[in-house]
Amino acid sequence: MQYQMGHEYASTTGIYQFVSDDFRSTTLRASLDRAMDQALGKQSGGQR
């Protein structure tokens, strides 16, 4: 999960064990969307 969330340290990623499943999923989705947009050369911003 550490690399999925884009954190360098496992201790930083550890905070996600104390959040709701919905928040964790939403945060992961946003991170993945940004990564895909960057990989495809799209500008980030706005909602999908």
Secondary structure as UniProt FT lines:
FT   TURN            2..6
FT   HELIX           10..13
FT   HELIX           14..18
FT   HELIX           21..39
FT   TURN            40..41
//
